[in-house]
Amino acid sequence: REKRYNNEIAMAKFEVDWLHNSPAYHQAMEFLKENWVKTSKGDFVSKKDLEDDIAVGFDDLLSSFKEEQENGMDEGGGGGLI
């Protein structure tokens, strides 16, 4: 039983090594590095989304929130902040 377990572990390690040395894996990792950022929580965020978020200033964001709130009030939503 122990020998079978050791063989399975060795095979799994072999497969991981094979994957990490494959061209497809390296290409995928390059794509991730070029287009995505890993957060401290381990999530991945698109660099384009981050650039878009930075491009929107605080005043623009506040204005859009106010417009959404006013539109909601006009439509009878009444879902304000207070």
Residue pairs with C-beta under 8 A, 6 or more apart in sequence:
19 25
32 44
34 47
35 46
35 47
35 48
36 44
36 45
36 46
36 47
37 44
37 45
37 47
37 50
38 44
39 45
69 79
69 80
69 81
72 78
72 79
72 80
73 80
